Amino acid sequence: MNDKNIANAAEQFEMGRRYYNGEGVEQDYTHAALWYMEAAEQGHAKAQFNLGMCYRNGEGAEKDGNQAAYWLKEAARQGDAEAMYNLAILRETMLCEEILYKDMLWWEEVEYIPQTQKLREGLLWLILAAKQEHTEAQKLLNEMRHINYALVDMKADDLIALAGQGEIKGLADYGGRYFSNAGTPVGAARLKLIKSEMPPYSHLKSHFNGQPYFEEGERWPVAKDGKMLDFVFQIFNADDFGLPGKIKLIQFYYDLKKRPYSAKADGWLVKIYENINLDKAVIIDPGYTRSYYYCEIEFEPISPKAKNSNFCSQVGGRPRWLQGDISPNDFQFLFQLDCETEAGLYWGDVGMVYAYYDPNTKETWFDLQSC
């Protein structure tokens, strides 16, 4: 067969596959990529997928995130589940690299796409791949649901409706629908800590220790003496309970060495976000994080009217005091935090942290009781 006379896309794809695997010819990634390109431009889905992976891995072509995404998307639009899954992973990887390593290597040249759009586009293709029974996509999607991923409320039908148009339309304006339950009546939940490795997107999840959520222009909280406070935990509004008022995110920072006991003391911060702009989300590296104590949070919803019968870490509902109720007037209860061994947090032999806020003045209040 004369290679130059091959015009059929299927035969061009086969030539690319043979060169890639070294079947009957000397293995040559460059020749493989060229043949994949010939077939891909004629609409051959598998060739488009393989070409995308060549660009993604730098095999036979210069590593190029834009080209990888383009050809994977072309294959995904034809219903290739493997392309959908790898496009989802590529979008996640590109975003991770953009956030963490903006000044390094090939991803500097990646076309700018708002972070939220990348996340949503990746989620979209992951859902579509899972619906085609792609095993790895289903596994990853289930894991994301299990850990209550902060950006994902799993509105799969809405995303699939967008995908049904044949294009990724409307994603950039999908906006606050990821936090659509903000402002609902107070829900209460016990906090169950799950020790785990810290993922790249810890700042976008509810968790203890590790990296907190920040937006452009913000700085790491410090005490009056200029010392950086320790990040303790953050909780995003979630599907299985609603944070008080219009709160979308609660964070708690604390001086774990000085251990202040009351709101009058320096060395603590309850930080409230009533609005979140995910396109402006950034990671701030303080030079030190308690990543070895990183814990995911699972929520166990309880009635907001129920009075605790056991001491536990809890958000919303009613607190249980160790040494008598000293709730501040006109303030609303936010959370109580018990000693948590997995997260390396101890408030004396028996201790509890309490936090309140005033939705009118935005003032927060803190107290630590121990026995």
LOPA-842662 format. One line per 8 residues: number of its first residue (from 1); their letters; for each residue y, z, x of N, C-alpha, C. Coordinates in pm, whole numbers, plus 50000, padded with zeros to 5 digits. Layout:
NUM> A> Y Z X Y Z X Y Z X | ...
***
This chain:
1> MNDKNIAN> 49881 50000 50085 50000 50000 50000 50124 50000 50088 | 50219 49914 50063 50344 49907 50137 50443 50005 50075 | 50480 50108 50151 50566 50212 50098 50695 50156 50040 | 50751 50054 50103 50881 50001 50062 50875 49936 49925 | 50756 49899 49879 50744 49827 49753 50714 49920 49635 | 50706 50050 49663 50674 50144 49556 50798 50170 49472 | 50793 50133 49345 50908 50153 49256 50874 50246 49141 | 50743 50270 49117 50700 50354 49008 50723 50501 49042
9> AAEQFEMG> 50788 50575 48951 50824 50714 48978 50703 50801 49006 | 50593 50776 48932 50473 50856 48952 50416 50834 49091 | 50417 50708 49137 50365 50677 49270 50459 50733 49378 | 50588 50729 49353 50684 50786 49448 50663 50937 49460 | 50642 51002 49347 50614 51145 49350 50487 51174 49428 | 50383 51093 49407 50257 51112 49477 50275 51095 49628 | 50356 50997 49670 50384 50980 49812 50454 51104 49868 | 50549 51157 49791 50618 51278 49835 50523 51394 49850
17> RRYYNGEG> 50434 51407 49753 50337 51517 49758 50245 51505 49878 | 50201 51381 49908 50113 51359 50023 50182 51392 50154 | 50308 51350 50168 50381 51381 50290 50407 51532 50302 | 50433 51595 50190 50461 51739 50193 50337 51817 50236 | 50220 51779 50186 50095 51851 50214 50018 51795 50333 | 50060 51677 50385 49989 51616 50496 49854 51562 50455 | 49847 51502 50337 49721 51447 50286 49715 51296 50315 | 49633 51257 50413 49620 51117 50448 49733 51064 50534
25> VEQDYTHA> 49835 51143 50555 49948 51108 50641 49988 51231 50719 | 50063 51213 50825 50111 51328 50901 50214 51403 50818 | 50200 51533 50812 50292 51613 50732 50436 51592 50778 | 50524 51562 50682 50663 51533 50714 50749 51572 50594 | 50817 51685 50602 50897 51733 50490 51014 51641 50459 | 51069 51579 50563 51183 51489 50540 51142 51370 50456 | 51028 51307 50491 50977 51195 50413 50941 51241 50272 | 50886 51361 50262 50850 51414 50130 50974 51426 50042
33> ALWYMEAA> 51081 51485 50097 51203 51502 50019 51263 51369 49977 | 51256 51269 50065 51309 51137 50032 51232 51074 49917 | 51099 51085 49919 51019 51029 49810 51041 51106 49681 | 51052 51238 49691 51083 51317 49572 51217 51273 49512 | 51315 51246 49597 51445 51202 49551 51435 51070 49473 | 51355 50977 49527 51337 50848 49459 51282 50868 49318 | 51182 50955 49307 51120 50978 49176 51210 51063 49087 | 51277 51160 49146 51362 51250 49069 51476 51174 49003
41> EQGHAKAQ> 51533 51078 49073 51644 51001 49018 51600 50913 48900 | 51469 50892 48888 51416 50818 48774 51371 50911 48661 | 51397 51041 48679 51367 51136 48573 51231 51199 48579 | 51161 51191 48691 51028 51250 48704 51044 51402 48720 | 50997 51478 48620 51023 51622 48616 50965 51697 48735 | 50839 51670 48771 50778 51741 48883 50846 51707 49015 | 50891 51583 49026 50965 51544 49147 51098 51619 49152 | 51163 51632 49037 51289 51706 49033 51268 51852 49072
49> FNLGMCYR> 51158 51910 49022 51128 52049 49058 51102 52062 49208 | 51016 51975 49262 50983 51983 49405 51105 51957 49492 | 51191 51865 49450 51312 51838 49527 51404 51960 49525 | 51414 52023 49408 51495 52144 49401 51445 52252 49494 | 51313 52267 49503 51256 52368 49592 51277 52330 49738 | 51276 52199 49768 51305 52155 49906 51445 52198 49946 | 51541 52177 49855 51679 52220 49883 51688 52373 49888 | 51611 52438 49803 51618 52585 49801 51565 52644 49930
57> NGEGAEKD> 51456 52588 49982 51390 52645 50100 51430 52578 50231 | 51509 52471 50222 51548 52400 50344 51432 52325 50407 | 51347 52266 50324 51231 52190 50373 51254 52040 50353 | 51283 51969 50461 51308 51826 50453 51448 51793 50410 | 51527 51892 50379 51666 51875 50341 51741 52002 50379 | 51870 51990 50404 51949 52107 50439 51954 52203 50321 | 51939 52331 50349 51940 52430 50242 52072 52422 50167 | 52064 52405 50035 52184 52383 49955 52162 52441 49816
65> GNQAAYWL> 52229 52550 49784 52210 52617 49656 52254 52531 49538 | 52362 52455 49556 52409 52370 49447 52306 52263 49411 | 52254 52194 49513 52156 52089 49489 52026 52146 49434 | 51986 52262 49486 51865 52326 49436 51878 52355 49287 | 51992 52415 49248 52014 52448 49108 52020 52322 49022 | 52084 52218 49074 52098 52094 48996 51962 52034 48962 | 51875 52019 49063 51747 51952 49039 51650 52041 48963 | 51654 52172 48987 51570 52262 48908 51612 52259 48761
73> KEAARQGD> 51743 52252 48736 51789 52247 48599 51748 52117 48531 | 51751 52006 48607 51708 51879 48550 51562 51886 48505 | 51479 51949 48587 51338 51965 48549 51322 52063 48434 | 51400 52172 48438 51392 52273 48332 51429 52214 48197 | 51526 52126 48195 51568 52064 48069 51459 51975 48010 | 51366 51936 48093 51253 51857 48043 51135 51945 48003 | 51158 52076 48009 51055 52168 47960 50962 52221 48067 | 50994 52202 48196 50908 52249 48303 50927 52400 48319
81> AEAMYNLA> 50826 52478 48280 50836 52623 48283 50853 52677 48424 | 50785 52614 48520 50797 52660 48659 50939 52640 48709 | 51001 52530 48668 51140 52505 48706 51232 52608 48640 | 51205 52639 48513 51285 52740 48443 51279 52873 48517 | 51158 52914 48553 51141 53044 48619 51212 53046 48754 | 51193 52940 48833 51255 52938 48966 51406 52922 48958 | 51455 52858 48854 51600 52849 48835 51657 52987 48804 | 51585 53063 48723 51628 53200 48692 51632 53284 48820
89> ILRETMLC> 51529 53274 48902 51525 53349 49028 51634 53303 49122 | 51659 53172 49126 51763 53117 49213 51900 53170 49172 | 51929 53171 49042 52058 53221 48996 52075 53368 49034 | 51968 53446 49018 51975 53588 49053 51998 53604 49204 | 51925 53524 49283 51939 53533 49429 52077 53491 49474 | 52128 53383 49415 52262 53335 49453 52367 53440 49422 | 52353 53507 49308 52450 53609 49271 52440 53729 49364 | 52317 53770 49395 52297 53881 49487 52360 53851 49622
97> EEILYKDM> 52337 53730 49672 52391 53692 49802 52542 53682 49797 | 52595 53634 49686 52740 53623 49672 52805 53759 49673 | 52742 53856 49605 52799 53990 49597 52789 54063 49731 | 52671 54055 49793 52645 54139 49910 52685 54076 50042 | 52682 53943 50051 52699 53878 50181 52794 53758 50172 | 52910 53778 50115 53001 53666 50091 53038 53591 50219 | 53037 53661 50332 53084 53599 50456 52971 53549 50545 | 52853 53525 50488 52740 53489 50573 52671 53362 50527
105> LWWEEVEY> 52642 53275 50621 52549 53164 50610 52573 53070 50493 | 52464 53008 50444 52475 52890 50359 52535 52914 50222 | 52523 53035 50168 52568 53055 50031 52721 53060 50020 | 52793 53055 50136 52938 53044 50130 52980 52919 50054 | 52898 52813 50064 52934 52686 50006 52886 52670 49863 | 52819 52773 49810 52768 52762 49674 52885 52753 49576 | 52877 52661 49483 52981 52643 49383 53007 52775 49311 | 53135 52809 49294 53167 52936 49228 53136 52929 49080
113> IPQTQKLR> 53058 53022 49033 53031 53038 48890 53050 53187 48862 | 53124 53224 48758 53144 53366 48728 53012 53442 48728 | 53014 53566 48776 52892 53643 48790 52819 53659 48656 | 52894 53684 48550 52828 53701 48421 52758 53574 48378 | 52819 53459 48405 52756 53334 48364 52627 53312 48441 | 52626 53346 48569 52504 53332 48648 52393 53419 48591 | 52429 53545 48560 52329 53636 48507 52275 53586 48374 | 52363 53539 48288 52320 53494 48156 52240 53366 48165
121> EGLLWLIL> 52283 53275 48253 52208 53151 48268 52069 53180 48321 | 52062 53271 48420 51932 53308 48474 51844 53370 48367 | 51903 53459 48285 51827 53522 48178 51780 53418 48077 | 51866 53324 48046 51830 53219 47951 51705 53145 47995 | 51703 53098 48118 51587 53022 48166 51464 53111 48177 | 51485 53239 48209 51372 53332 48217 51308 53350 48080 | 51391 53363 47978 51338 53378 47842 51261 53252 47801 | 51319 53135 47829 51253 53010 47790 51121 52992 47862
129> AAKQEHTE> 51117 53029 47992 50992 53019 48067 50888 53115 48009 | 50933 53237 47974 50842 53335 47917 50784 53288 47784 | 50867 53221 47704 50820 53172 47575 50716 53061 47592 | 50714 52998 47711 50611 52900 47740 50492 52965 47809 | 50488 53098 47804 50376 53176 47857 50363 53166 48008 | 50478 53153 48076 50478 53160 48221 50456 53306 48260 | 50346 53337 48326 50305 53475 48350 50409 53556 48425 | 50459 53502 48536 50556 53576 48617 50686 53598 48541
137> AQKLLNEM> 50727 53499 48461 50849 53514 48381 50831 53625 48277 | 50716 53628 48213 50689 53733 48114 50688 53870 48179 | 50628 53878 48296 50622 54006 48368 50762 54055 48403 | 50844 53965 48458 50979 54003 48498 51063 54041 48377 | 51049 53967 48268 51125 53996 48148 51087 54133 48092 | 50959 54164 48093 50914 54295 48046 50967 54407 48134 | 50971 54384 48266 51025 54485 48357 51173 54508 48329 | 51245 54401 48303 51388 54414 48275 51411 54496 48149
145> RHINYALV> 51327 54473 48047 51339 54550 47925 51303 54696 47949 | 51201 54716 48029 51150 54851 48052 51255 54940 48116 | 51330 54887 48211 51428 54968 48283 51564 54967 48217 | 51575 54907 48098 51699 54910 48024 51814 54851 48104 | 51794 54732 48156 51890 54663 48240 52025 54655 48169 | 52130 54700 48235 52258 54723 48170 52321 54597 48111 | 52297 54482 48171 52362 54361 48123 52285 54290 48013 | 52166 54338 47984 52077 54260 47898 52042 54339 47773
153> DMKADDLI> 52091 54294 47657 52046 54357 47534 51941 54271 47465 | 51889 54172 47537 51776 54091 47493 51802 54017 47362 | 51922 53962 47349 51949 53878 47233 51892 53738 47261 | 51760 53734 47269 51691 53612 47309 51719 53497 47213 | 51723 53523 47084 51745 53417 46987 51879 53349 47007 | 51981 53432 47039 52114 53374 47062 52114 53284 47185 | 52048 53332 47291 52044 53253 47414 51965 53125 47395 | 51854 53135 47324 51770 53018 47302 51844 52916 47214
161> ALAGQGEI> 51925 52965 47120 52004 52874 47037 52100 52794 47125 | 52158 52861 47224 52246 52790 47317 52167 52687 47397 | 52049 52727 47441 51967 52635 47520 51922 52516 47438 | 51905 52534 47308 51859 52426 47223 51954 52309 47217 | 52077 52330 47261 52173 52220 47264 52147 52126 47381 | 52058 52166 47470 52027 52082 47585 52118 52108 47703 | 52216 52192 47686 52308 52225 47793 52329 52377 47792 | 52383 52429 47902 52416 52571 47908 52560 52585 47859
169> KGLADYGG> 52578 52588 47729 52712 52594 47672 52739 52733 47615 | 52864 52772 47619 52905 52897 47556 52875 53021 47635 | 52812 53009 47752 52771 53129 47824 52889 53203 47885 | 52990 53127 47932 53104 53191 47997 53180 53282 47901 | 53173 53255 47771 53246 53334 47673 53156 53429 47596 | 53036 53450 47647 52940 53535 47576 52987 53680 47572 | 53066 53716 47673 53147 53836 47677 53084 53965 47631 | 53158 54037 47545 53121 54172 47506 52997 54182 47422
177> RYFSNAGT> 52932 54071 47388 52811 54082 47307 52701 54155 47384 | 52715 54165 47517 52617 54242 47593 52637 54392 47572 | 52752 54429 47518 52779 54569 47489 52823 54582 47344 | 52754 54513 47255 52797 54502 47116 52788 54634 47040 | 52712 54731 47091 52699 54856 47018 52800 54960 47064 | 52898 54921 47147 53002 55015 47188 53081 55059 47066 | 53112 55186 47060 53191 55237 46950 53109 55280 46830 | 52978 55272 46838 52894 55319 46728 52894 55471 46727
185> PVGAARLK> 52852 55533 46617 52848 55679 46613 52765 55735 46729 | 52798 55856 46768 52734 55917 46884 52583 55923 46866 | 52511 55875 46963 52367 55893 46969 52338 55988 47082 | 52227 56052 47081 52192 56146 47187 52060 56105 47249 | 52047 56128 47377 51923 56092 47445 51899 56185 47562 | 51773 56224 47578 51733 56295 47698 51717 56194 47810 | 51746 56237 47932 51738 56149 48047 51609 56176 48123 | 51527 56074 48135 51405 56084 48213 51424 56003 48341
193> LIKSEMPP> 51410 56066 48457 51435 56001 48585 51306 55944 48642 | 51315 55818 48687 51201 55748 48745 51235 55710 48888 | 51171 55775 48985 51199 55746 49126 51154 55603 49158 | 51241 55526 49226 51208 55388 49257 51290 55338 49374 | 51258 55218 49422 51338 55154 49526 51470 55107 49465 | 51578 55112 49542 51708 55070 49491 51717 54918 49493 | 51736 54852 49377 51745 54707 49371 51884 54658 49408 | 51903 54528 49430 52035 54475 49464 52140 54500 49357
201> YSHLKSHF> 52096 54508 49230 52190 54523 49121 52196 54665 49067 | 52179 54764 49152 52181 54900 49101 52314 54934 49036 | 52422 54871 49079 52553 54901 49022 52565 54853 48877 | 52470 54771 48832 52472 54719 48696 52368 54785 48607 | 52314 54897 48652 52210 54966 48577 52247 55113 48557 | 52182 55175 48460 52194 55320 48444 52099 55385 48544 | 52153 55472 48630 52069 55527 48737 52137 55646 48803 | 52060 55719 48885 52111 55826 48970 52114 55777 49115
209> NGQPYFEE> 52219 55817 49188 52235 55784 49330 52243 55632 49351 | 52255 55589 49477 52266 55446 49502 52407 55396 49484 | 52422 55274 49429 52551 55207 49418 52606 55215 49277 | 52728 55266 49260 52791 55268 49127 52864 55139 49096 | 52900 55123 48971 52976 55007 48924 53123 55023 48961 | 53182 54918 49016 53326 54911 49041 53376 54774 48999 | 53505 54765 48976 53569 54638 48952 53671 54612 49062 | 53708 54486 49079 53802 54447 49183 53928 54535 49177
217> GERWPVAK> 53972 54581 49292 54092 54663 49299 54068 54812 49296 | 53946 54854 49258 53914 54997 49256 53871 55045 49393 | 53880 55175 49413 53837 55237 49538 53740 55350 49510 | 53665 55385 49612 53569 55495 49597 53646 55625 49573 | 53606 55707 49474 53676 55832 49445 53672 55931 49562 | 53782 56000 49582 53792 56099 49689 53848 56229 49635 | 53822 56338 49708 53879 56468 49674 54023 56474 49725 | 54092 56582 49696 54231 56595 49738 54246 56594 49890
225> DGKMLDFV> 54142 56638 49961 54148 56638 50106 54111 56503 50166 | 54086 56403 50080 54053 56268 50128 53906 56243 50148 | 53821 56346 50130 53678 56329 50148 53618 56251 50030 | 53530 56156 50063 53464 56080 49958 53369 56169 49879 | 53376 56157 49747 53284 56231 49662 53148 56163 49660 | 53045 56240 49632 52910 56185 49620 52892 56126 49480 | 52835 56007 49474 52802 55947 49345 52673 56010 49294 | 52676 56063 49172 52560 56131 49115 52484 56039 49020
233> FQIFNADD> 52551 55988 48916 52481 55899 48823 52581 55819 48741 | 52530 55716 48673 52609 55641 48576 52518 55601 48460 | 52579 55592 48341 52506 55555 48221 52586 55451 48145 | 52526 55335 48123 52585 55232 48039 52546 55256 47894 | 52632 55210 47804 52595 55207 47664 52466 55126 47651 | 52374 55174 47570 52242 55111 47563 52201 55087 47419 | 52092 55013 47403 52045 54980 47269 51989 55099 47194 | 51931 55196 47266 51861 55304 47198 51948 55428 47175
241> FGLPGKIK> 52074 55425 47212 52168 55529 47175 52309 55475 47201 | 52407 55537 47140 52544 55492 47161 52626 55600 47229 | 52703 55564 47331 52790 55661 47396 52904 55699 47302 | 52963 55817 47321 53070 55862 47231 53189 55766 47229 | 53251 55753 47113 53373 55675 47100 53357 55531 47143 | 53452 55484 47224 53450 55346 47271 53397 55334 47413 | 53333 55438 47461 53289 55440 47600 53177 55338 47623 | 53191 55261 47729 53087 55166 47767 53014 55209 47894
249> LIQFYYDL> 53075 55300 47970 53012 55346 48094 53067 55482 48131 | 52978 55574 48164 53014 55706 48217 52961 55715 48360 | 53044 55767 48451 53001 55795 48588 53036 55939 48623 | 52956 55998 48710 52983 56134 48756 52979 56138 48908 | 53089 56184 48969 53101 56202 49114 53122 56350 49141 | 53071 56396 49257 53071 56539 49282 53062 56565 49432 | 53125 56673 49477 53114 56717 49616 52991 56806 49627 | 52880 56750 49676 52754 56822 49679 52750 56931 49786
257> KKRPYSAK> 52848 56932 49875 52853 57038 49976 52937 57156 49929 | 53055 57131 49876 53141 57240 49830 53097 57294 49695 | 53036 57209 49612 52983 57248 49481 53083 57326 49396 | 53190 57260 49352 53286 57328 49264 53220 57367 49132 | 53273 57477 49071 53209 57532 48952 53286 57507 48823 | 53411 57467 48832 53488 57455 48709 53586 57339 48716 | 53645 57307 48601 53739 57196 48593 53864 57220 48677 | 53897 57347 48703 54016 57378 48781 53998 57350 48929
265> ADGWLVKI> 53873 57342 48973 53845 57322 49115 53848 57173 49150 | 53874 57144 49275 53871 57005 49323 53728 56970 49363 | 53698 56840 49364 53567 56797 49412 53474 56744 49305 | 53526 56700 49192 53443 56641 49087 53524 56533 49014 | 53453 56441 48952 53518 56336 48873 53420 56284 48768 | 53460 56291 48643 53390 56222 48536 53472 56097 48506 | 53417 55984 48537 53491 55858 48525 53444 55784 48400 | 53541 55739 48320 53513 55675 48192 53561 55530 48195
273> YENINLDK> 53476 55439 48151 53515 55299 48130 53506 55271 47980 | 53619 55236 47921 53618 55192 47781 53612 55041 47770 | 53640 54975 47880 53629 54829 47887 53564 54791 48018 | 53482 54688 48015 53414 54641 48135 53434 54490 48148 | 53474 54447 48266 53487 54304 48295 53385 54270 48402 | 53271 54220 48360 53161 54197 48453 53191 54087 48554 | 53283 53998 48519 53321 53894 48614 53392 53953 48735 | 53444 54076 48722 53516 54140 48831 53433 54250 48897
281> AVIIDPGY> 53305 54259 48861 53219 54363 48918 53203 54342 49069 | 53216 54450 49145 53201 54443 49290 53120 54563 49339 | 53068 54550 49460 53000 54662 49527 53093 54716 49633 | 53113 54846 49635 53191 54912 49740 53096 54996 49823 | 53094 54969 49952 53004 55042 50042 53080 55157 50106 | 53047 55281 50071 53118 55396 50129 53068 55432 50269 | 52965 55361 50316 52906 55393 50445 52793 55493 50434 | 52778 55550 50314 52673 55648 50293 52641 55653 50145
289> TRSYYYCE> 52516 55633 50111 52470 55652 49973 52337 55726 49977 | 52309 55798 49872 52183 55873 49863 52075 55782 49805 | 52059 55664 49868 51967 55563 49814 51821 55611 49817 | 51788 55703 49908 51651 55755 49914 51619 55843 49796 | 51722 55883 49719 51701 55959 49596 51727 55872 49474 | 51725 55741 49491 51756 55651 49380 51654 55669 49267 | 51702 55681 49144 51616 55695 49026 51670 55611 48911 | 51582 55535 48848 51616 55467 48724 51617 55572 48612
297> IEFEPISP> 51681 55537 48500 51688 55628 48386 51616 55568 48267 | 51527 55644 48208 51471 55609 48078 51531 55705 47975 | 51564 55652 47857 51628 55731 47754 51529 55765 47643 | 51528 55891 47603 51445 55936 47493 51537 55982 47381 | 51566 55893 47284 51663 55925 47180 51627 56050 47101 | 51729 56129 47069 51712 56247 46984 51826 56248 46882 | 51810 56324 46779 51913 56331 46677 52040 56394 46735 | 52157 56333 46711 52281 56390 46763 52314 56525 46701
305> KAKNSNFC> 52250 56559 46587 52276 56687 46522 52179 56795 46567 | 52077 56754 46638 51975 56851 46678 52026 56941 46789 | 51996 57068 46779 52030 57162 46886 51913 57170 46982 | 51942 57158 47110 51835 57158 47208 51753 57285 47203 | 51623 57268 47207 51535 57384 47218 51492 57406 47363 | 51518 57306 47447 51483 57314 47588 51601 57268 47673 | 51612 57326 47791 51714 57279 47885 51668 57145 47941 | 51758 57049 47945 51724 56918 47997 51851 56840 48024
313> SQVGGRPR> 51839 56735 48104 51951 56643 48123 51963 56558 47997 | 52085 56548 47947 52105 56484 47817 52242 56420 47811 | 52254 56311 47737 52383 56249 47706 52400 56251 47555 | 52520 56290 47509 52546 56297 47366 52478 56414 47300 | 52500 56428 47169 52439 56538 47095 52512 56668 47115 | 52437 56778 47124 52495 56911 47142 52439 56975 47268 | 52523 57044 47346 52476 57107 47469 52402 57237 47443 | 52325 57280 47540 52269 57415 47536 52323 57489 47659
321> WLQGDISP> 52393 57596 47634 52461 57668 47741 52372 57773 47804 | 52387 57791 47935 52312 57895 48005 52377 58031 47990 | 52511 58034 47990 52582 58162 47992 52686 58174 47880 | 52664 58107 47771 52758 58118 47659 52845 57995 47648 | 52874 57957 47525 52949 57835 47495 53097 57852 47533 | 53146 57766 47620 53288 57767 47655 53346 57626 47635 | 53298 57557 47531 53344 57421 47506 53496 57418 47489 | 53565 57325 47554 53710 57316 47542 53751 57260 47405
329> NDFQFLFQ> 53862 57309 47351 53909 57265 47221 53949 57117 47225 | 53920 57046 47115 53959 56905 47098 53891 56812 47198 | 53790 56860 47268 53716 56775 47360 53580 56740 47299 | 53527 56629 47339 53398 56583 47289 53293 56592 47399 | 53176 56644 47365 53069 56660 47463 53018 56524 47510 | 53004 56509 47641 52952 56385 47700 52808 56401 47745 | 52786 56495 47838 52650 56511 47891 52631 56649 47950 | 52505 56687 47965 52467 56804 48044 52363 56757 48144
337> LDCETEAG> 52370 56813 48263 52283 56766 48372 52208 56884 48431 | 52077 56882 48415 51990 56987 48466 51961 56961 48614 | 51897 57055 48681 51847 57029 48817 51744 56916 48810 | 51753 56822 48898 51663 56707 48897 51606 56687 49037 | 51481 56731 49056 51418 56726 49187 51408 56583 49240 | 51370 56489 49154 51354 56351 49198 51483 56293 49255 | 51596 56336 49199 51726 56285 49243 51790 56373 49350 | 51721 56480 49391 51774 56569 49494 51893 56650 49447
345> LYWGDVGM> 51896 56686 49318 52009 56759 49261 51966 56899 49220 | 52039 57000 49271 52008 57139 49239 52139 57213 49212 | 52144 57289 49106 52264 57365 49071 52229 57514 49077 | 52183 57560 49190 52132 57696 49201 51985 57697 49161 | 51928 57818 49152 51787 57828 49111 51767 57771 48972 | 51858 57808 48882 51860 57752 48747 52006 57719 48718 | 52034 57595 48693 52173 57557 48672 52186 57436 48582 | 52310 57419 48530 52337 57307 48442 52483 57266 48457
353> VYAYYDPN> 52507 57136 48465 52641 57081 48467 52676 57031 48328 | 52799 57056 48283 52844 57011 48152 52971 56929 48167 | 52985 56825 48085 53104 56741 48090 53152 56706 47950 | 53285 56708 47932 53350 56676 47805 53466 56580 47832 | 53516 56517 47725 53640 56441 47739 53716 56440 47608 | 53849 56418 47620 53937 56407 47504 53967 56260 47482 | 53918 56199 47374 53939 56055 47353 54085 56017 47332 | 54168 56114 47300 54311 56085 47277 54389 56086 47408
361> TKETWFDL> 54370 56191 47488 54444 56201 47614 54368 56139 47731 | 54239 56108 47711 54150 56054 47815 54120 56158 47923 | 54155 56283 47899 54129 56389 47996 53982 56427 47993 | 53926 56459 48108 53787 56503 48117 53781 56649 48160 | 53667 56710 48135 53647 56853 48163 53506 56871 48218 | 53492 56970 48307 53365 56991 48377 53340 57141 48396 | 53213 57178 48389 53177 57316 48421 53035 57319 48472 | 53008 57412 48563 52872 57432 48614 52834 57577 48590
369> QSC> 52722 57598 48522 52672 57733 48499 52537 57747 48568 | 52514 57861 48631 52385 57883 48697 52346 58029 48687 | 52216 58054 48705 52162 58190 48697 52103 58229 48832
***
